[in-house]
Amino acid sequence: MLTRQNFVGPWAGLPVAWTENDEFDEETYRGDVARCCHVGVPGVYTGGTTGEFYAQEWDEFRRIARATVEECHRLSKPAMIGCTATSTRGACLRATFAADVGADAIQVTLPFWMEVPDDQILPFMKSVAEAARGIPLSIYETTRAKKALSLDQHFQIHKALPQYLMVKSTKGTIGDTVEGCSRLSDIVNVFVGEHRWAELGPVGAIGCCSSVVYWSPITLLRTWSHLENRDWPQVQADCGKLSALFTGLFQAFGTRGFTDTAFDRLGGRAAGFLKTSLRNRAPYAAPNESDLITMRELFQKHFPEMLRDG
């Protein structure tokens, strides 16, 4: 059972493997889940932006969710399933299925096609939590949803739903600020980008839905150990190298129109840890074999440990 005490650390937010025919490559995906579990990640998560929830049909969502949970549980690791959809009914269908197959937590973003009115935020969260039958809830906060929750709204959700245990805070949301992270940490576990641990770890950030953990598991799990031990100078040094790497990534690939999933699968493949496809779903640009060479060069320049440890 996930609690605030163990719902922590760098969870692997995996991309989905697709075949050349643009179908779910279950064998490759299960292998990637298993590799993450074997190397010691705290948990595996799919159904976020990297997992391309927005590009999955209902039957694909079910196959991917089931495969994730089965592989994690086979290797005694928890699994979190993203259940975001463009309607309450869609999110509830996904949450119910995730609970049915034994997910240890669900994650949900506000419906994103049209902005959700303030007075409908709590009813939406209650409906999804009820559909998931009370298993731990994580909120994925992103400005892509056209609305960032206020501190009061977070507190209202937590008061109504004690199973709200974690928030994945991204740029432009309250948890990605020093004051907001500090306040939110009083009620939920705050996950932020790995490179933000140096600034936000001292005020309560306690994990990440991570890509770097499968670019180089040893490297990021080492950084996580430094954070747990509150060795802030070492966390600062690691985050400095991560920030330089991320800056290099955007300089190298910024004109290519890559989305989260393109960057994340590229890093996992370049480091040699993931076996997932380079392809992601159209109409969004995908990396190619030439990009792997560029990515390895960026690793060598900014964070060479990733090539040695990946």
BELQUI-V636449 format. One record per residue. N is the residue number from 1. SS is DSSP state (~ for helix, > for strand, _ for the rest). Layout:
N/SS + N/SS
This chain:
1/_ + 2/_ + 3/_ + 4/_ + 5/_ + 6/_ + 7/_ + 8/_ + 9/> + 10/> + 11/> + 12/> + 13/> + 14/_ + 15/_ + 16/_ + 17/_ + 18/> + 19/_ + 20/_ + 21/_ + 22/_ + 23/_ + 24/> + 25/_ + 26/~ + 27/~ + 28/~ + 29/~ + 30/~ + 31/~ + 32/~ + 33/~ + 34/~ + 35/~ + 36/~ + 37/~ + 38/~ + 39/~ + 40/_ + 41/_ + 42/_ + 43/> + 44/> + 45/> + 46/> + 47/_ + 48/_ + 49/_ + 50/_ + 51/_ + 52/_ + 53/~ + 54/~ + 55/~ + 56/_ + 57/_ + 58/~ + 59/~ + 60/~ + 61/~ + 62/~ + 63/~ + 64/~ + 65/~ + 66/~ + 67/~ + 68/~ + 69/~ + 70/~ + 71/~ + 72/~ + 73/~ + 74/~ + 75/_ + 76/_ + 77/_ + 78/> + 79/> + 80/> + 81/> + 82/> + 83/_ + 84/_ + 85/_ + 86/_ + 87/_ + 88/~ + 89/~ + 90/~ + 91/~ + 92/~ + 93/~ + 94/~ + 95/~ + 96/~ + 97/~ + 98/~ + 99/~ + 100/~ + 101/_ + 102/_ + 103/_ + 104/_ + 105/> + 106/> + 107/> + 108/> + 109/_ + 110/_ + 111/_ + 112/_ + 113/_ + 114/_ + 115/_ + 116/_ + 117/_ + 118/~ + 119/~ + 120/~ + 121/~ + 122/~ + 123/~ + 124/~ + 125/~ + 126/~ + 127/~ + 128/~ + 129/~ + 130/~ + 131/~ + 132/_ + 133/_ + 134/_ + 135/_ + 136/> + 137/> + 138/> + 139/> + 140/> + 141/> + 142/_ + 143/~ + 144/~ + 145/~ + 146/_ + 147/_ + 148/_ + 149/_ + 150/_ + 151/~ + 152/~ + 153/~ + 154/~ + 155/~ + 156/~ + 157/~ + 158/~ + 159/~ + 160/~ + 161/_ + 162/_ + 163/_ + 164/> + 165/> + 166/> + 167/> + 168/> + 169/> + 170/_ + 171/_ + 172/_ + 173/_ + 174/~ + 175/~ + 176/~ + 177/_ + 178/~ + 179/~ + 180/~ + 181/~ + 182/~ + 183/~ + 184/~ + 185/_ + 186/_ + 187/_ + 188/_ + 189/> + 190/> + 191/> + 192/_ + 193/_ + 194/~ + 195/~ + 196/~ + 197/~ + 198/~ + 199/~ + 200/~ + 201/~ + 202/~ + 203/~ + 204/_ + 205/> + 206/> + 207/> + 208/> + 209/> + 210/> + 211/_ + 212/~ + 213/~ + 214/~ + 215/~ + 216/_ + 217/~ + 218/~ + 219/~ + 220/~ + 221/~ + 222/~ + 223/~ + 224/~ + 225/~ + 226/~ + 227/~ + 228/~ + 229/_ + 230/_ + 231/_ + 232/~ + 233/~ + 234/~ + 235/~ + 236/~ + 237/~ + 238/~ + 239/~ + 240/~ + 241/~ + 242/~ + 243/~ + 244/~ + 245/~ + 246/~ + 247/~ + 248/~ + 249/~ + 250/~ + 251/~ + 252/~ + 253/~ + 254/~ + 255/~ + 256/~ + 257/_ + 258/> + 259/_ + 260/~ + 261/~ + 262/~ + 263/~ + 264/~ + 265/~ + 266/~ + 267/~ + 268/~ + 269/~ + 270/~ + 271/~ + 272/_ + 273/_ + 274/_ + 275/_ + 276/_ + 277/_ + 278/_ + 279/_ + 280/_ + 281/_ + 282/_ + 283/_ + 284/_ + 285/> + 286/_ + 287/_ + 288/_ + 289/~ + 290/~ + 291/~ + 292/~ + 293/~ + 294/~ + 295/~ + 296/~ + 297/~ + 298/~ + 299/~ + 300/~ + 301/~ + 302/~ + 303/_ + 304/_ + 305/~ + 306/~ + 307/~ + 308/~ + 309/~ + 310/_
